[in-house]
Amino acid sequence: MRALGELRTGTGPLPAAARRAVRTTLAACTGFYLFLYGLGQPISATYALFGAVSLAGLSRIPGTGRQRAAVMVRLLPVACVLVTLGTFLAVRTWSAVLGMAVIGFCVAFSAAAGPRPAGAAAGLQLLYILPSFPPYAPHTLDERLGGTLTGLLLLILAEAWVLPDPRVATYAERAAGSVAEAARCAAALERPPYFLSDSAADRARAATEALRPSRVPEAERPAGPGLRERALAHTGLVARTLLSRLRNLPPPAAGREPRRAGLDLLGAVRASATASSTLLRDGRRPVADSTELLRLRARNSRTPAELPESRRRQAALLEIADVAVALRTAAEIAVEGRGAHPEGDAADRFWYVRQNTVQLWWHRIAAHTGPRSVYFQNAVRIALALAVARTVAGIDSLPHGFWAMLAVISLTRTTAVQTRGTVRTALIGTSLGALAAGTVLALTGGQTLVYAIVLPPLMLFTFTVGPVKGVGWAQALFTLVVAVVFAQLSAVTWQLAEVRFLDVTIGSAIGMVCGILAWPRGAHDELGRAVAGLLRACADDVESTAAVATASRGLAQAPEDAEDAEHRVRVTLVMAESAYAQYQSETQRPAGPGQDWQATVMTGHHVLWGAGRVLGSVDGTPLERSEAAQLGDYAARVAAGLRRAAVVVDAPHKTRGAARSGDTRPGGTGTPGAPGAAGSGVPAAPVPAAAEAAPPDAGPVYFATTAWLDSLAADLRTIESGHAAAAPHGPV
């Protein structure tokens, strides 16, 4: 019944796969038949078919058909370069292997640029692999390029115009909806009882969750290095922060009405959020800007409230105002690009506005150039496997050796466990497909007309069922497809199916060996390391920011060590987020509740965001000694909690390393068990207690810093609850 409903509505995996199968079959078969039977050019026919299959069947470019078509248009020059390089480097085995290693790494590493380049990587690998095998025939380059371009152009037209996919909401539209909900929350907070009802808080929480990466279609996630994509990601983060701060706004002091200035500030926040939502939804800058919000914020900061409880609420309102201003700036950059001109502190917060496109790409590439990046690890793993497969194919003169390399890029996964499971299923499917293909070839003989008639419906069925049913079905059906294709290109026997199975087996074995040798646990270990490094950098940033806030003479700008600490948080946050993104795509062996990695990664954003607000509130007025001592002690306890959480997060990796070296002493690093569990040797991270009662004359800097540290203490409690869930025996 569910499948029938999906077919009626056009949504779901099966209808989507069917639409893509129609487009792939139409493009591939049109180009193949045009060149083979119309023009008598079998080389061009081969490249036309595999050109279309590479970016439609083998690649998984996310998005609608028109979004994929736009990506493919930009990839046309890359495809031509890869075919040309493969043609000329095929002159010797060693040159083809060297080219495979370098190009394989570069193409796989392009995944760092976002989900669309990552989805196209496998198909681009095939466009180099296909011409890199003998015969060495540079004189046929024009036929190869003509076939490739024809197949890709037909595919682009099919993706753009044949069976259009249902439209999905863009990230900007999702952010606009969440920001509109923030405006409704601000409006509710302007009225008695001056805090959100349970239903309003639930709606705010749902709007926050709607912007989580796991809830957003892959094609709509702003994950690229460009200016607008960075700004859109920043917009989502700020929108989530604004909703969270509105939801947790402290109520007025018991028995007292809130200050009129605070209510006016909430009204300005509501107006600014409404304007930001309109800007994101319609793409037009509203008439109102942030001038009124900035004026009211300045007035509130100059007139402190009387009671400490009211001053705590006032600090929270000032924080909300800062977030609303940042939201408007991020939305303007996301919509207008370099037409937006953030000034003052915003120019530092949105540093990427001052960078050109080349610099932004360089920042992204440089951040992932090293063995601690999962993108770098994946690129090394796939390049090593492809180079080995090309060497084996060249030395042993493996017939149809590119099938072995095709098996490498289609079956190798980011963990050895996943690769082993995939290969087992794929070999079963390939063996069944080879048996069926051998039977068809033996019974049909050289009846080319039969193969020409069978190919379109067979491709349609293959690319519809394969993506839905899994790798076993895909390999079985694709084995039949390649047998039918090559039977039309030259005279073949049933032994072609035997060669296909042999090549896939060799490619699978190479992929498994390389997966075991190169980071076999994928992102699982790297995520622990990256998050531990992030938490340690956060602890350093907390201490350096608190040192500025509590200095005997206030500073208008952060000192060099505070800037260095912030830079370390940004760098480690990039590594942690990329590792977490890959971790979500990997099949993990433990079942049930586990570590809340997203909550841990979000702590890094909260540290950066809050540190900027605290440093911005420092106006040169020194704190009283008691205030400085209280804040310094609270910051030290939060920093200690972050460092302890880092030890807990990184403990499983160190435990395995010590176990391999034989250190399994009780309480040592080799003690088995989850952190925080009995027998783990690593107690759960202590959560710092809240600060003492506020001094009666405390100023804005005190409350801004305290509010920030309170939010980080709440983050630590969330992290601690994740440790307890991950522990098999509960916390100690």
C-alpha positions in Angstrom: 0.0 0.0 0.0 2.8 2.4 0.8 4.5 1.7 -2.5 1.2 2.4 -4.3 0.8 5.7 -2.4 4.3 6.7 -3.4 3.6 6.0 -7.1 0.4 8.1 -6.9 2.1 11.1 -5.3 5.4 10.7 -7.2 7.4 10.8 -3.9 9.5 8.1 -2.3 12.5 6.0 -3.4 10.7 3.9 -6.1 9.2 6.7 -8.1 12.4 8.8 -7.9 14.4 5.8 -9.1 12.0 5.1 -11.9 12.2 8.7 -13.2 16.0 8.6 -13.1 16.0 5.2 -14.8 13.8 6.6 -17.7 16.2 9.6 -18.2 19.3 7.4 -18.0 18.0 4.8 -20.4 16.8 7.4 -22.8 20.1 9.3 -22.9 22.3 6.2 -22.9 20.4 4.2 -25.5 19.9 7.2 -27.8 23.5 8.0 -28.0 24.5 4.3 -28.2 22.2 3.5 -31.1 22.9 6.7 -32.9 26.6 6.1 -33.1 26.6 2.3 -33.4 23.8 1.7 -35.9 23.4 5.2 -37.4 27.0 6.3 -37.9 28.8 3.0 -37.6 31.2 4.3 -34.9 31.4 1.7 -32.1 34.0 3.7 -30.1 31.8 6.8 -29.9 28.8 4.5 -29.1 30.7 3.0 -26.2 31.6 6.4 -24.8 28.2 7.8 -25.3 26.6 5.0 -23.3 29.1 5.0 -20.5 29.2 8.8 -20.4 25.5 8.9 -19.6 25.7 5.9 -17.2 28.7 7.4 -15.4 26.9 10.5 -14.1 23.4 9.0 -13.9 23.8 5.4 -12.9 27.1 5.3 -11.1 27.0 8.8 -9.6 24.6 9.8 -6.9 24.3 13.6 -7.5 21.6 14.8 -5.0 18.8 17.1 -6.0 16.0 17.3 -8.6 16.6 16.6 -12.3 17.2 20.2 -13.1 19.6 20.6 -10.2 21.6 17.6 -11.4 21.5 19.0 -15.0 23.1 22.2 -13.8 25.9 20.3 -12.0 26.5 18.2 -15.1 26.8 21.3 -17.3 29.7 22.5 -15.1 31.3 19.1 -15.2 31.4 18.9 -19.0 35.0 20.5 -19.3 36.1 18.2 -16.4 34.8 15.1 -18.3 36.6 16.1 -21.5 39.9 16.6 -19.6 39.6 13.2 -17.9 38.9 11.4 -21.1 41.9 13.1 -22.8 44.3 12.4 -19.9 43.1 8.7 -19.8 43.7 8.4 -23.5 47.3 9.7 -23.5 48.4 8.2 -20.2 47.4 4.7 -21.4 50.7 4.6 -23.4 52.4 2.7 -20.6 51.1 0.8 -17.6 53.2 2.9 -15.2 51.9 6.2 -16.6 48.3 4.9 -16.4 48.8 3.8 -12.8 50.4 7.1 -11.8 47.6 9.0 -13.4 45.1 6.8 -11.7 46.6 7.5 -8.3 46.8 11.3 -8.8 43.5 11.7 -10.6 41.7 9.2 -8.3 42.9 11.2 -5.2 41.9 14.6 -6.7 38.5 13.5 -7.8 37.7 11.7 -4.5 39.0 14.7 -2.5 36.6 17.0 -4.3 34.0 15.7 -1.9 35.2 18.3 0.5 33.5 20.9 -1.7 30.0 19.6 -0.8 27.5 16.9 -1.5 27.1 17.5 -5.2 30.8 17.1 -6.1 30.9 14.1 -3.7 28.0 12.5 -5.6 29.6 13.0 -9.0 33.0 11.7 -8.0 32.4 8.0 -8.8 31.2 8.8 -12.3 34.1 11.1 -13.0 36.5 8.3 -12.0 34.9 6.1 -14.6 35.5 8.8 -17.3 39.3 8.5 -16.7 39.3 4.7 -16.2 37.5 3.9 -19.5 40.1 5.4 -21.9 43.1 4.5 -19.7 43.0 0.8 -20.8 44.6 -0.6 -24.0 44.5 -0.2 -26.8 46.6 3.0 -26.8 44.8 4.9 -29.5 45.2 8.7 -29.3 44.0 9.0 -32.9 40.5 8.0 -31.7 40.4 10.9 -29.2 37.9 12.8 -31.3 35.6 9.8 -31.4 35.9 9.4 -27.6 35.2 13.0 -26.9 32.4 13.2 -29.3 30.7 10.1 -27.8 31.3 11.4 -24.3 29.9 14.8 -25.0 26.9 13.5 -26.9 26.0 11.1 -24.0 26.3 13.8 -21.4 24.4 16.4 -23.4 21.6 13.9 -24.0 21.6 13.2 -20.2 21.5 16.9 -19.3 18.5 17.4 -21.6 16.7 14.4 -20.2 17.4 15.4 -16.6 16.1 18.9 -17.3 13.0 18.1 -19.3 11.9 14.5 -19.0 9.6 13.6 -16.0 10.5 16.5 -13.8 10.9 15.8 -10.1 8.6 17.3 -7.5 9.9 20.5 -6.1 11.3 20.5 -2.6 11.7 23.4 -0.2 15.0 25.1 -0.4 17.2 25.7 2.7 16.4 29.4 2.5 12.7 28.7 2.5 13.1 26.3 5.5 15.2 29.0 7.3 12.5 31.6 6.5 9.9 29.4 8.1 12.0 28.9 11.2 12.7 32.7 11.4 9.0 33.4 11.1 8.4 31.1 14.0 11.0 33.1 16.0 9.1 36.3 15.2 5.9 34.7 16.6 7.8 33.7 19.7 9.1 37.3 20.2 5.5 38.5 19.8 4.3 36.1 22.4 7.0 37.3 24.8 5.8 40.8 24.5 2.5 39.9 26.2 1.6 38.5 29.6 2.7 36.1 31.1 6.0 37.1 29.3 7.2 33.6 28.7 6.3 30.9 26.1 3.5 28.5 26.7 4.3 24.8 26.3 2.7 24.6 22.9 4.7 27.7 21.7 7.9 26.2 23.1 7.2 22.9 21.3 6.6 24.8 18.0 9.9 26.7 18.5 11.7 23.4 19.2 10.2 21.9 16.0 11.3 24.9 14.0 14.8 24.5 15.4 14.9 20.8 14.5 13.7 21.5 11.0 17.1 23.1 10.2 19.2 20.2 11.5 21.3 18.8 8.6 19.8 15.3 9.1 16.3 16.8 8.5 17.3 18.7 5.3 17.6 16.9 1.9 21.2 16.4 0.9 20.9 18.6 -2.2 19.6 21.6 -0.1 22.3 21.5 2.6 24.5 24.6 2.3 27.7 22.7 2.6 29.8 24.3 -0.2 32.8 26.7 0.2 31.2 29.6 -1.6 30.1 32.9 -0.1 26.3 32.4 -0.3 26.5 28.8 0.9 28.6 29.8 3.9 26.2 32.7 4.7 23.2 30.4 4.3 24.7 27.9 6.7 25.4 30.7 9.1 21.8 31.9 8.7 20.5 28.4 9.8 22.8 28.3 12.8 21.8 31.8 13.9 18.1 31.0 13.4 18.5 28.0 15.6 20.3 30.0 18.2 17.6 32.7 18.2 14.8 30.2 18.7 16.7 28.6 21.5 17.4 31.9 23.3 13.7 33.0 22.9 12.5 29.7 24.3 14.8 30.0 27.3 14.4 33.7 28.1 14.2 34.1 31.9 10.7 35.3 33.1 10.5 38.7 34.9 11.2 38.9 38.6 8.3 37.6 40.7 5.6 40.1 41.2 7.1 42.7 38.9 6.2 43.8 35.4 9.0 43.6 32.8 10.7 46.9 31.9 9.2 48.8 29.0 12.6 49.1 27.4 12.9 45.3 27.3 9.5 44.9 25.7 10.3 47.5 23.1 13.5 45.6 22.4 11.5 42.4 21.9 9.2 44.3 19.5 12.3 45.3 17.5 13.5 41.7 17.5 10.1 40.6 16.2 10.2 43.2 13.4 13.8 42.3 12.5 13.0 38.6 12.4 9.9 39.2 10.2 12.0 41.2 7.8 14.7 38.5 7.7 12.1 35.9 7.0 10.7 38.0 4.1 14.2 38.5 2.7 14.9 34.7 2.8 11.5 33.7 1.3 11.1 36.4 -1.4 14.8 37.3 -2.1 14.0 41.1 -1.7 15.4 43.4 0.9 12.6 44.8 3.1 12.3 48.5 3.6 13.1 48.2 7.4 16.7 47.6 8.4 18.3 46.9 11.8 18.7 50.6 12.8 15.8 50.6 15.3 16.9 47.3 16.8 20.5 48.6 17.2 19.2 51.8 18.8 17.0 50.0 21.3 19.8 47.6 22.1 22.2 50.5 22.8 19.5 52.1 25.1 19.0 48.9 27.0 22.7 48.4 27.5 23.1 52.0 28.9 20.3 51.7 31.4 20.8 48.6 33.6 17.9 47.1 35.5 17.5 47.5 39.3 17.3 43.9 40.6 19.9 41.2 39.8 17.1 38.9 38.4 16.0 41.7 36.1 19.6 42.3 35.0 19.9 38.6 34.2 16.8 38.9 32.0 18.2 42.1 30.5 21.5 40.4 29.6 19.5 37.6 27.9 17.4 40.2 26.0 20.6 41.9 24.8 21.9 38.5 23.7 18.7 37.9 21.7 19.1 41.3 20.1 22.6 40.5 19.0 21.5 37.3 17.5 18.6 39.0 15.6 21.1 41.5 14.2 23.5 38.8 13.1 20.6 36.9 11.6 19.6 39.9 9.4 23.2 40.3 8.3 23.7 36.6 7.5 20.4 36.6 5.5 21.4 39.6 3.5 24.7 38.0 2.6 23.0 34.7 1.7 20.6 36.5 -0.6 22.6 39.4 -2.0 26.1 38.0 -1.9 28.8 40.6 -2.1 26.1 43.3 -2.4 25.7 43.1 1.4 28.2 45.2 3.4 28.4 44.2 7.1 30.2 46.7 9.2 32.1 46.8 12.5 32.0 43.7 14.6 29.8 42.0 11.9 32.6 42.3 9.4 34.8 40.2 11.7 32.0 37.7 12.5 31.3 37.3 8.7 34.9 37.1 7.7 34.2 35.3 4.5 32.6 38.4 2.9 36.1 39.9 2.6 37.4 36.8 0.8 37.2 36.2 -2.9 36.0 32.9 -4.4 39.6 31.5 -4.8 40.4 32.3 -1.2 37.3 30.7 0.1 38.0 27.5 -1.9 41.6 27.6 -0.6 40.3 27.8 3.0 38.2 24.7 2.5 40.9 22.7 0.7 43.6 23.7 3.2 41.4 22.8 6.2 41.1 19.2 4.9 44.7 18.7 3.7 46.0 16.3 6.2 45.5 12.8 7.6 43.0 13.9 10.2 40.4 14.9 7.6 37.9 12.2 6.6 37.9 13.6 3.1 41.6 13.2 2.9 41.4 9.6 4.2 38.7 8.6 1.8 40.7 10.1 -1.1 43.8 8.2 -0.1 41.9 4.9 0.3 40.2 5.1 -3.1 43.3 6.3 -4.9 45.4 3.4 -3.5 42.7 0.9 -4.4 42.4 2.2 -8.0 46.1 2.3 -8.5 46.5 -1.3 -7.3 43.6 -2.4 -9.5 45.1 -0.7 -12.5 48.5 -2.3 -11.8 47.0 -5.8 -11.6 45.0 -5.2 -14.7 48.0 -4.0 -16.6 50.5 -6.6 -15.5 48.2 -9.6 -15.8 46.6 -8.2 -19.0 43.2 -8.7 -17.3 40.5 -8.8 -20.0 38.0 -6.0 -19.5 40.1 -4.8 -16.6 38.1 -1.6 -16.2 35.4 -3.8 -14.6 37.7 -4.5 -11.7 38.2 -0.8 -11.2 34.5 -0.2 -11.6 34.0 -2.7 -8.8 36.6 -0.7 -6.7 34.8 2.6 -7.0 31.3 1.2 -6.6 31.9 -1.3 -3.8 34.6 0.3 -1.6 33.1 1.9 1.5 34.5 4.2 4.2 34.8 1.4 6.8 36.2 -2.2 6.4 33.0 -3.6 8.0 30.8 -1.9 5.4 33.1 -2.9 2.5 33.1 -6.5 3.6 29.3 -6.7 3.9 28.9 -4.9 0.5 31.3 -7.1 -1.3 29.7 -10.3 0.0 26.3 -9.2 -1.3 27.8 -7.9 -4.5 29.6 -11.1 -5.3 26.4 -13.1 -4.8 24.5 -10.8 -7.1 27.4 -10.8 -9.7 27.5 -14.6 -9.7 23.8 -14.8 -10.3 24.0 -12.1 -13.0 26.9 -13.8 -14.7 25.0 -17.1 -14.7 22.0 -15.4 -16.3 24.2 -13.5 -18.8 26.1 -16.6 -19.8 22.8 -18.4 -20.4 21.5 -15.5 -22.6 24.7 -15.3 -24.6 24.8 -19.0 -25.2 21.2 -19.3 -26.3 21.1 -16.1 -28.4 24.5 -16.4 -30.1 25.2 -13.6 -32.5 21.7 -12.3 -32.9 22.5 -8.6 -32.5 18.9 -7.5 -33.2 17.8 -9.4 -30.1 20.3 -7.6 -27.9 19.3 -4.2 -29.4 15.7 -4.9 -28.6 16.4 -6.2 -25.1 18.8 -3.4 -24.0 16.3 -0.5 -23.3 13.8 -2.4 -21.1 16.7 -4.2 -19.3 18.4 -0.8 -18.5 15.1 0.7 -17.4 14.5 -2.3 -15.0 18.2 -2.2 -13.8 18.3 1.5 -12.9 14.8 1.3 -11.3 15.2 -1.8 -9.2 19.0 -1.6 -8.4 19.0 1.6 -6.3 15.9 0.5 -4.4 16.7 -3.2 -3.8 20.4 -2.7 -3.0 23.9 -3.6 -4.2 23.2 -7.3 -4.9 20.4 -6.6 -7.3 22.3 -3.8 -8.9 25.4 -5.9 -9.6 23.3 -8.8 -10.9 21.3 -6.6 -13.3 24.3 -4.5 -14.4 26.2 -7.7 -15.3 23.3 -8.5 -17.7 23.4 -5.0 -19.1 27.1 -5.0 -19.9 26.8 -8.4 -21.4 24.1 -7.2 -23.7 26.0 -4.0 -24.6 29.3 -5.8 -25.4 27.5 -8.4 -27.4 26.5 -5.6 -29.8 29.9 -4.1 -30.0 31.8 -7.4 -31.0 31.3 -11.1 -31.2 31.3 -12.6 -27.7 30.6 -15.9 -26.0 29.2 -17.0 -22.7 32.7 -16.7 -21.3 32.2 -12.9 -21.2 30.1 -13.5 -18.1 32.9 -15.5 -16.5 35.3 -12.6 -17.2 32.9 -10.2 -15.6 32.7 -12.3 -12.4 36.5 -12.6 -12.2 37.0 -8.9 -12.6 34.5 -8.0 -10.0 36.0 -10.5 -7.6 39.5 -9.1 -8.1 38.3 -5.5 -7.7 36.3 -6.4 -4.6 39.4 -8.1 -3.0 41.6 -5.1 -3.7 38.9 -2.8 -2.2 38.7 -4.9 0.9 42.5 -5.1 1.4 42.9 -1.3 0.9 40.0 -0.7 3.3 41.7 -2.7 6.0 45.0 -1.0 5.5 43.8 2.6 5.3 41.7 3.8 8.2 39.5 0.7 8.5 37.1 2.2 11.0 36.2 5.2 8.8 34.9 8.2 10.6 34.2 6.4 13.9 37.7 6.9 15.3 38.3 10.2 13.6 35.1 11.6 15.0 36.2 10.9 18.5 39.6 12.5 17.9 38.1 15.5 16.1 35.5 16.1 18.8 38.0 15.8 21.6 40.2 18.3 19.8 37.2 20.6 19.4 36.4 20.4 23.1 39.9 21.1 24.2 40.0 24.1 21.8 36.7 25.3 23.3 38.1 25.1 26.8 41.1 27.3 25.8 38.7 29.8 24.2 36.5 29.9 27.3 39.6 30.7 29.5 41.0 33.3 27.1 37.6 35.0 26.7 37.0 35.0 30.4 40.5 36.5 30.9 39.6 39.4 28.7 36.2 39.9 30.4 37.7 39.9 33.9 40.9 41.9 33.1 41.5 44.7 35.6 41.4 47.1 32.6 38.9 46.2 30.0 40.1 45.7 26.5 38.2 46.9 23.4 39.6 44.0 21.4 40.6 40.5 22.1 44.3 39.9 22.7 46.3 37.7 20.4 45.9 34.5 22.5 42.1 34.9 22.4 42.2 35.3 18.6 44.4 32.2 18.4 42.0 30.2 20.6 39.1 31.3 18.4 41.0 30.2 15.3 41.7 26.8 16.8 38.0 26.3 17.6 37.0 27.2 14.0 39.6 24.8 12.5 38.7 21.9 14.8 35.0 22.6 14.3 35.4 22.1 10.5 37.1 18.7 11.1 34.5 17.6 13.6 31.6 18.5 11.4 33.0 16.7 8.4 33.7 13.6 10.4 30.2 13.7 11.9 28.7 14.1 8.4 30.5 10.9 7.2 29.7 9.1 10.5 26.0 9.6 9.8 26.3 7.8 6.5 28.2 4.8 7.9 26.5 1.7 9.2 27.5 1.5 12.8 27.7 -1.8 14.6 26.4 -0.8 18.1 22.6 -0.7 18.3 20.4 1.4 20.6 21.1 4.8 22.1 24.6 6.2 21.8 26.7 9.3 22.1 25.0 12.5 21.1 27.7 13.7 18.7 25.6 16.5 17.3 25.2 18.0 20.8 28.9 17.9 21.3 29.6 19.5 17.9 27.1 22.2 18.5 29.0 23.2 21.7 31.7 24.5 19.4 29.2 26.8 17.7 28.0 28.0 21.1 31.5 28.8 22.3 32.3 30.8 19.1 29.0 32.6 19.2 29.0 33.4 22.9 32.7 34.5 23.0 32.0 37.0 20.3 29.1 38.5 22.3 31.1 38.6 25.5 34.1 40.3 23.9 31.7 42.7 22.2 30.2 43.7 25.6 33.6 44.6 27.1 33.5 48.4 27.2 36.6 49.2 29.2 34.9 49.4 32.6 36.8 47.1 35.0 34.8 44.6 37.1 34.8 44.6 40.8 37.3 42.1 42.3 34.5 39.9 43.6 32.8 39.8 40.2 36.0 39.0 38.4 36.9 36.2 40.9 33.4 34.7 40.6 33.5 34.8 36.8 37.0 33.4 36.6 36.1 30.5 38.9 33.0 29.7 36.9 34.9 29.9 33.6 37.7 27.6 35.0 35.1 25.0 36.0 33.4 25.1 32.6 36.8 24.8 30.9 37.7 21.9 33.2 34.4 20.2 32.3 35.1 20.6 28.6 38.5 19.1 28.9 37.1 16.2 31.0 34.5 15.6 28.3 37.3 15.6 25.7 39.0 12.8 27.7 35.7 10.8 27.8 35.0 11.2 24.1 38.5 10.2 23.1 38.8 7.3 25.5 37.5 4.5 23.2 40.2 5.3 20.6 42.9 5.3 23.2 41.5 2.2 24.8 41.8 0.3 21.5 45.3 1.6 21.0 46.4 0.5 24.4 44.7 -2.9 24.0 46.7 -3.5 20.8 49.9 -2.7 22.8 48.9 -5.0 25.6 48.1 -2.3 28.3 44.9 -3.6 29.8 45.6 -2.8 33.4 42.5 -1.9 35.5 42.0 1.8 35.4 44.6 2.2 32.6 44.0 3.4 29.1 43.6 -0.1 27.9 40.6 -0.9 30.2 37.7 -2.0 28.1 34.3 -0.5 28.3 32.5 2.7 27.4 33.5 6.0 29.0 31.5 6.6 32.1 30.6 2.9 32.4 31.7 0.5 35.1 35.1 -0.8 34.3 35.9 1.8 31.8 38.5 3.5 33.9 37.2 6.9 32.7 34.6 8.6 35.0 31.9 10.6 33.5 32.7 14.3 32.9 31.7 16.4 35.9 29.2 19.2 35.0 30.1 22.5 36.6 27.6 24.1 39.0 26.0 27.4 38.1 27.6 30.6 39.3 26.8 32.0 42.7 24.2 34.6 43.2 24.9 37.7 41.2 26.5 40.7 43.1 23.9 43.5 43.6 25.9 46.0 41.5 27.1 43.6 38.7 27.3 45.2 35.3 26.4 44.0 31.7 29.7 42.2 31.2 29.2 40.1 34.2 25.7 39.0 33.1 26.7 38.5 29.4 29.6 36.2 30.5 27.4 34.4 33.1 24.7 33.8 30.5 27.3 32.3 28.1 28.8 30.1 30.7 25.3 28.9 31.8 24.6 27.8 28.2 27.9 25.9 28.0 27.1 24.2 31.4 23.8 23.2 29.8 25.7 21.8 26.8 27.9 19.8 29.2 24.8 18.3 30.8 23.6 17.2 27.4 26.9 15.7 26.6 26.9 13.9 29.9 23.5 12.4 29.2 24.9 11.1 25.9 27.8 9.5 27.8 25.3 7.7 30.0 23.2 6.5 27.1 26.4 5.2 25.4 27.6 3.3 28.4 26.5 -0.3 28.4 26.2 -0.5 32.2 25.1 3.0 32.9 27.2 5.8 34.5 29.5 5.1 37.4 
